Amino acid sequence: MFKFLSKRGQVSNFIVMDLFEEAQNLSKKGKNVIHFEAGQPTAKLPNSVFKQAINKIKTTNVSYTSPLGLDLLKKKISNYYLQKYKTKIDHKKIIITFGSSGAFILSFLSAFDKGDTIGVTVPNYPAYKNMIKAFDLKMKPIFCNSEKNFEYNFKNICKYKNLNGLLISNPLNPTGAVIKKEEIKKISLFCKKNKIRIIADEIYHGIDFSQNTDTFFKYNNESIVINSFSKYFLLTGWRVGWLICPDNLYTSIKNLAPNLFVAPPTISQYVALSVLDYGKYLKKIVQTYRENMELLYKHLPKIGFQPVIKPEGSFYLYADITKISKNSEKLCKNLLKKHGLVLTPGIDFDSIEGKKYVRFCYSYPKKDVIKGIKKLNSIFL
């Protein structure tokens, strides 16, 4: 047995993944479990979305595409940006990836070297710190003030001029906050001036109740923008995403992609090609998310869960639990074990203050959200 293990591989697991697995086991045993934890959509797409992919399977040998993805899909994504953001993006700058995870891997490897410092706002998606560690980079936490409802804007960033990179999500997970256009522009210009490479995680774009956000690439064409078909487009398990590549990273990413992934999943790309035509259907799903959010925002404070902000995007609500518990991990484990209800503990997103918070995911059918609210009422009131 080897005595030495790579330090890069010694990353922490998400607590919520353990809770999710335990919930799955309880469900298999016949216990009724109420879910508020999984960060994925539960709505289904119409069967017609999959016709093109099915025809492809029936009529041709499903072979590799280009390592950088289908040209047809890249052109369609480019048109999506033109329609949604009024932003022209050369389709050749769009790289199709194996989910957003593939996009992150290509981004970190092409843009940074060992020891570079990446600024990351806190609270944040827990995989960020683990990816940064795995790539032998240093993470600089940028704490958003909990007393100001984790407000995230240019004032949070401008103190950090010596970063090599800034990893920023918009809309934000776990708070559901949306960075406004004016702040995006300020942050973009600041990073460009100080030669800080932005990695913009925009995978929740489209799930935006405020309609007052934008893509970072519009204001800083040296930023790397990452997106995915998993969240807004409801294709979580199909594992297809994309990144918008700055000119000076194109050759590096072009060479890395086939060596790491060979090519993105062929059938998934054809499904993605189809789903881009279903904007009206997807907007109805977003409206359902908004209605679910309004229900939680209205009822949770009465039970003892105080939302830190009224969410403006994604399908998450971050709530202060100090009226009912001092430890989010213990609370979440107890709720699952005794009551069959699953939440995500805030400690997953913030190792310092996260014990005071939990995250609700409201991507479930409205009847399930109402059922969950009633269950919480019965537990705490």
ABEGO torsion letter per residue (X at the ends): XBABBBAAABBBBBAAAAAAAAAAAAAAAGBBBBBAABBBBABBBBAAAAAAAAAAAAABBBBBBBAAEBAAAAAAAAAAAAAAAGBBBBAAABBBBBEAAAAAAAAAAAABBBGBBBBBBOBBBAAAAAAAAAAGBBBBBBBBBAAAGGBBBAAAAAABAABABBBBBOBBOAAGBBBBAAAAAAAAAAAAAAGBBBBBBAAABGBBAAGABBBAAAABAABBBBBBAABAAGAAAAGBBBBBBBAAAAAAAAAAAAAAAGBBBAAAAAAAAAAAAAAAAAAAAAAAAAAAAAAAAAAAAAAGBBBABBBABEABBBBBAAAABABAAAAAAAAAAAAGBBBBBAAAABAAAAAABBBBBAABBAAAAAAAAAAAAAAAX
